[in-house]
Amino acid sequence: MELKPNVPEGPLAEKWDKHRFSSKLVNPANRRKHKIIVVGTGLAGASASATLAEQGYEVSTFCIQDSPRRAHSIAAQGGINAAKNYQNDGDSVQRLFYDTIKGGDFRSREANVYRLAQVSNNIIDQCVAQGVPFAREYGGTLANRSFGGAQVSRTFYARGQTGQQLLLGAYSALSRQIKAGNVSIHSRQEMMELVLVDGKARGIVTRNVITGKLETHAADAIILATGGYGNAYFLSTNAMASNVTAAWRAHKKGAGFANPCFVQIHPTCIPVHGSFQSKLTLMSESLRNDGRVWVPATPGDTRKPASIPEEERDYYLESKYPSFGNLVPRDVASRNAKEQCDAGKGVGTTNLAVYLDFADAIHRDGKETILKKYGNLFQMYEKITDSNPLYEPMMIYPAVHYTMGGLWVDYNLMTTIPGLFAIGECNFSDHGANRLGASALMQGLADGYFIIGTSIANYIGSTSLEEVSGDEPAFSDATCGVKDRIKALLNSSEGGPEGKLSVDEIHKELGLLLWDYCGMARNQEGLEKALSLLPQIQEKFWSRVYIPGTGDELNQSLERAGRLADFLEFAEIMILDALDREESCGCHLREESQTDENEAKRDDANFSHVAVWEYQGKGARPHLHREKLTFENVTPSQRSYK
C-alpha cells in the first residue's frame, strides 16, 4: 500500500482553485455514459447523488432505510459552521481553518481543512436557495450562535433541528433528480461486498433486507457515504442501523483504514439509565451557549439541585477555563465531566452525570426566548426523563457520538483503491483527533455538493475504464462469498436457542470492553487486556450466537449479526491503533501522557502522523503505515482554552 495524499503545490489559499483548474474534466455529452454508485443517503450521500446527477452522470443510490429522509444525519441538532462573519466579530476563512485544525489537536491535513473552510460559505448559500429555514434575526439576516472550540459566532441553525432541515434540503435536490430519471434509488438495500475488477472498484453486492435477495450492481466509480462506526460500543448516540460494514468490506479489499482509535465522546448526552438500554440520546451542544455546567462542591452531596446554594456549587468549566467557559471543545468538556464523577461529585441515581442548568439564562432572557432557541430539545429531554429543564437542570454525561477515524482518502477523497471514494463521516480527512461541534454537517455537505464532482471528473477523465457488467466472474465470486458468510452466521443457530446467546448480549459485551479499555481514558495495561479478551468474545459469537429465521427473508437478527461480526473484527484495529498511539490526543487521554494539570499531552515528535492500517488476511496482524503530517501555515502547540 502506498499513501499518496496528492495535495496540490502552492500557497494554502490557492491550492483548491489551482487543483480544480488542473483536474481533468468530462464533457456534458460524455457524462451520461458513465455510471456512479453512491452508498448512503445522509447529507454526504444525498448531496453527492443530487450533484452528480445534475452534472449528467447516471447515478445509482443505495439506502439502507425505506427513505433517504431517515438517514442518521437527521439527528444532528445544533448547527452548521461557516465563515460568513455575519456578526462582524472577527471570523474569517483563516480563523475557521485554524479553529478546526486546533480543535482536531493538529492531527489533520492542512490542505483538506483549509478547503473545508473555503467552501463553507457556499454551503449556506446553497441551502438558503433550497429553502432551508435557518433562524433569522429580527431584520431578516441569518442568525448565528457560538459553539464549543470557537470564540466567534459562526454556527447557522434551525432551532434544534438543523440536521433534519439540511437533510430535507438535500433530499429535495435528490428527489428532483429521481423524478428526472437521472438517479435510480434502491431503498432497503444493504451493501454486503465491494467488487474489484483489474484492481479498480467497479461494483457492489447488496442484500434486500426485506426479501433477502442478493443483487449485483456495476459502475465506473463507487462512493461510500455510510457514516461512522460508533455503534461498535453498543451504546452510542448513533442510529441503531449505523455500522462499519461497508467501510470494513472496502478495508478487507485493500482500502487503508485511518486513525480507527479516534472516536468522539460527546459531553451533552442523557446519562445511561439501565442495563436494558439500546442506545443513548444526544442533547445538542448548542445548549452549552446558555446552560451552565456544574456539580456539588462537596463529594457525595445528594441534595436536589434547588437545595444546593450558589456558594456550594462548582461551575468547574467556568473556573478552570475562564476564556471559553462552558464552550470548551467536546473532548475537554467530556474529560472534565468524567473527572468530576470519578471524584465523587456525580449526580443522579448512578452518580454518572453533571448538571446543565438554564436558570440564569431564563432569568436573563425569559422563558419564551429560551424556548425559541431550544424548545424541541427541552421537550425531548422531558419526554425521556420526565423532568422539565425550565424548572430543573438537565443531567448530562459523555457518550460515544462521532468517529473521526475512517477510510483513508487523498485530497480527491479517493481511497487507496482506485475508483473508490469515501465522503462524510466515512472518511478520516478533516477532523483530526477531535471534531468541533457543527463541523460534521459542514464536512458532509462540502464533500457532497462541492468537492466530489471535481474528484469524480478527474478520475474518469484520467482513467481507462472498460465496460463492466454484473455478470462477470468478479461479481459472481463476490456473491458466493456473501452467501458463504451468511451461511456461517447461521451455523451456530442449528439445534435451537438452548444454551445460546442473542446478538445484543454479545454486542453489549464488546461495547463494555471498548468503553472500559478503549474509551475516554486509556492505558497500555488496559489496551493489552482488551486485546487478550477480544478473541474470547469473537469465539463466543461464532460458536454460540442464536439467529432465528433464514437469510431468504426479512431477518433483523441476521442483519445485526452481520454488523456485529464486522465490529468484532474491526475492534482489533481500534485497540491496536490506540495502543500504538502513545500520546494523549483530542478526545482520548492516554494516562501515561498528561500535563502537570492532568490535561492531554501530545507527542508531536513521534505521533504527528495519520495512522493507516492495511489488512493482511484472516488471523494476520494488520500492517501500520504512517502519513506524515506537515504544518506550514500553523504551528502545533499545546491546546489551551483557559
Disulfide bonds with the S-S distance in Angstrom:
none
